[in-house]
């Protein structure tokens, strides 16, 4: 990792059964690394741990996730090579009503970022890469989206549109899912971390 600029420990209090999440993140000049833990109860009670690393320009290089619940457990290793090829390895044990983990790497071809479900941290990478804290614009992305807690991987089209700064000084960005009707107005702090994500949750103890 490049020279450390900033270390942050942040907690998100989530809505709608998505639970709570604590993340330790190291923000470098052009990349980040993070570990996190989350608990939730939608669609089933679960405990989740993850490790995320990016390469230069905040492009995902690895996401490792473990989730478990009553009588079941799953793992996922999602990696992207410098040449842009994705690999997906997954395991599952126990019996739970969730779709199978993993997926087809070809389905996420062209993606630069992972998007871990219900994890506000993974909104940070495209915001920093395209300098959306300071520049205006509307950009479309392809993400390697990971469901939580099932750990299935699928392609997700997303649009980020800058809305300017609010009276609190936070940068507003509209997030729009291109594969559904979901829209939310996210707020980011000066480090590019999502402070408020309506319909998902917000940072506590800030």
NUTI-957183 format. One line per field, with one value per residue (C-alpha): x, y, z; residue in three letters. Coordinates in steps of 0.001 Angstrom, whole numbers, plus 500000, padded with zeros to 6 digits. Layout:
BEGIN
xx	c(X, ...)
yy	c(Y, ...)
zz	c(Z, ...)
code	c(ALA, ...)
! end
This chain:
BEGIN
xx	c(500000, 501169, 502110, 499269, 497263, 494596, 493220, 489500, 487359, 483700, 480409, 477170, 473770, 471566, 467841, 465328, 467063, 470419, 471977, 475221, 478706, 482164, 484990, 488679, 489922, 493328, 493142, 496227, 496991, 495379, 494057, 492495, 492466, 489768, 488505, 484973, 482409, 478626, 475607, 472068, 468795, 467419, 466654, 468061, 470190, 473869, 477397, 479725, 483428, 485256, 488650, 488939, 492031, 492344, 495241, 496167, 493320, 491083, 490445, 489426, 492101, 490564, 487440, 487255, 483978, 482733, 479123, 477496, 474275, 472348, 473670, 475172, 478271, 479633, 482882, 483740, 487031, 486573, 489744, 490640, 493995, 495955, 494798, 491148, 490187, 487979, 488125, 485441, 485822, 483029, 482085, 478840, 477847, 474647, 471058, 469654, 467152, 469602, 470782, 474123, 477292, 479702, 478905, 480277, 483332, 482316, 479164, 481225, 483712, 484641, 483905, 486555, 484844, 483213, 480007, 479392, 475682, 474553, 478171, 478482, 482281, 482258, 480640, 483899, 486059, 484293, 483810, 487543, 488644, 486593, 487180, 483444, 484074, 485252, 484115, 480549, 479227, 477054, 478841, 477687, 479503, 479477, 480009, 480687, 477840, 477928, 474670, 474602, 474492, 474247, 477503, 476223, 478063, 476197, 476618, 475166, 474796, 474897, 474835, 476441, 475327, 476811, 474358, 476745, 477477, 474854, 474746, 476622, 479515, 478942, 479029, 475733, 475714, 472653, 473009, 470739, 470567, 470246, 468810, 465941, 464002, 466217, 467449, 469064, 470852, 474145, 476281, 480081, 482677, 486057, 487678, 485101, 483320, 479549, 478117, 474410, 472765, 468982, 467174, 470339, 471968, 474334, 477629, 477320, 479704, 481044)
yy	c(500000, 503582, 505955, 506088, 509292, 508491, 505707, 505672, 503437, 503967, 502353, 502411, 501961, 500447, 500278, 497590, 494632, 495326, 495603, 497337, 497416, 498381, 499019, 499844, 501534, 502812, 505523, 505988, 508512, 506386, 503247, 501833, 498705, 497749, 495069, 494984, 493061, 493255, 491618, 491721, 489822, 490330, 487988, 485697, 486428, 486516, 487467, 488695, 489555, 490995, 492172, 494583, 495745, 498015, 498678, 502036, 504387, 502648, 499697, 496564, 493877, 491546, 491099, 488207, 487644, 485125, 484928, 482522, 481923, 479183, 475950, 477454, 479239, 480701, 482124, 484191, 485242, 487816, 488983, 491223, 490984, 493985, 492947, 493238, 489556, 488567, 485265, 483994, 481204, 480330, 477656, 476855, 474516, 473903, 474475, 477983, 479546, 481736, 481649, 479856, 481894, 482899, 483360, 483613, 485921, 486701, 488384, 491124, 491674, 495344, 496168, 498064, 497867, 495395, 496445, 494513, 494550, 496928, 498100, 501892, 501655, 500222, 503404, 505188, 503804, 505337, 508622, 508986, 507657, 510248, 513056, 513453, 515274, 518260, 517735, 517712, 515102, 512070, 508768, 505199, 502190, 498412, 496807, 493270, 493220, 490746, 489836, 489741, 487343, 484884, 486016, 485582, 487712, 489484, 492375, 495713, 498876, 502064, 505834, 508448, 512068, 514910, 517258, 519718, 520325, 520728, 523265, 520734, 520721, 517121, 516280, 514942, 512316, 510644, 506880, 505229, 501498, 501061, 497559, 498566, 501622, 502169, 505758, 507359, 510626, 509789, 512173, 511883, 513434, 514890, 511411, 510066, 507923, 507692, 509415, 509108, 506604, 507012, 503654, 501920, 503677, 506323, 506701, 506924, 508578, 510929)
zz	c(500000, 499358, 502166, 504658, 504574, 507108, 509302, 510111, 512289, 511484, 512484, 510530, 512176, 509490, 508857, 507861, 509497, 507848, 511323, 512255, 510763, 512046, 509586, 509938, 506780, 505735, 503092, 500928, 498231, 495521, 497236, 500366, 502499, 504990, 507322, 508641, 510621, 510369, 511940, 510604, 510449, 506950, 505248, 508009, 511117, 510141, 511146, 508393, 508177, 505175, 503972, 501046, 499152, 496150, 493847, 492331, 491425, 494001, 491659, 493573, 493758, 496374, 498463, 500920, 502783, 505340, 506486, 508908, 510757, 512533, 511018, 507872, 506602, 503360, 502021, 498961, 497387, 494645, 492913, 489986, 488217, 486936, 483469, 484467, 484772, 487699, 489582, 491944, 494501, 496924, 499450, 501237, 504026, 505938, 504905, 504479, 502066, 500135, 496534, 495991, 496649, 493885, 490239, 486706, 486393, 482799, 484115, 485818, 482990, 482706, 486350, 488309, 491672, 493975, 495724, 498946, 499668, 502422, 502941, 502527, 502328, 498822, 497500, 498287, 495474, 492426, 494303, 494961, 491559, 489699, 492230, 492798, 496079, 494035, 490445, 489142, 486787, 486162, 485569, 484900, 486345, 486206, 489622, 490819, 493320, 496222, 497962, 501761, 503480, 500566, 498852, 495300, 492724, 489961, 487539, 488677, 486630, 488715, 488130, 490405, 489907, 491958, 493686, 495336, 499008, 501691, 504519, 506678, 504214, 503168, 499473, 498083, 495354, 493900, 493627, 491067, 490341, 486586, 486967, 489287, 490506, 493579, 494075, 497133, 497931, 499653, 501730, 501832, 504132, 503127, 503131, 500699, 503294, 503109, 506196, 505407, 503078, 503225, 503133, 504346, 507337, 508660, 510490, 514277, 516734, 514089)
code	c(UNK, UNK, UNK, UNK, UNK, UNK, UNK, UNK, UNK, UNK, UNK, UNK, UNK, UNK, UNK, UNK, UNK, UNK, UNK, UNK, UNK, UNK, UNK, UNK, UNK, UNK, UNK, UNK, UNK, UNK, UNK, UNK, UNK, UNK, UNK, UNK, UNK, UNK, UNK, UNK, UNK, UNK, UNK, UNK, UNK, UNK, UNK, UNK, UNK, UNK, UNK, UNK, UNK, UNK, UNK, UNK, UNK, UNK, UNK, UNK, UNK, UNK, UNK, UNK, UNK, UNK, UNK, UNK, UNK, UNK, UNK, UNK, UNK, UNK, UNK, UNK, UNK, UNK, UNK, UNK, UNK, UNK, UNK, UNK, UNK, UNK, UNK, UNK, UNK, UNK, UNK, UNK, UNK, UNK, UNK, UNK, UNK, UNK, UNK, UNK, UNK, UNK, UNK, UNK, UNK, UNK, UNK, UNK, UNK, UNK, UNK, UNK, UNK, UNK, UNK, UNK, UNK, UNK, UNK, UNK, UNK, UNK, UNK, UNK, UNK, UNK, UNK, UNK, UNK, UNK, UNK, UNK, UNK, UNK, UNK, UNK, UNK, UNK, UNK, UNK, UNK, UNK, UNK, UNK, UNK, UNK, UNK, UNK, UNK, UNK, UNK, UNK, UNK, UNK, UNK, UNK, UNK, UNK, UNK, UNK, UNK, UNK, UNK, UNK, UNK, UNK, UNK, UNK, UNK, UNK, UNK, UNK, UNK, UNK, UNK, UNK, UNK, UNK, UNK, UNK, UNK, UNK, UNK, UNK, UNK, UNK, UNK, UNK, UNK, UNK, UNK, UNK, UNK, UNK, UNK, UNK, UNK, UNK, UNK, UNK, UNK, UNK, UNK, UNK, UNK, UNK)
! end
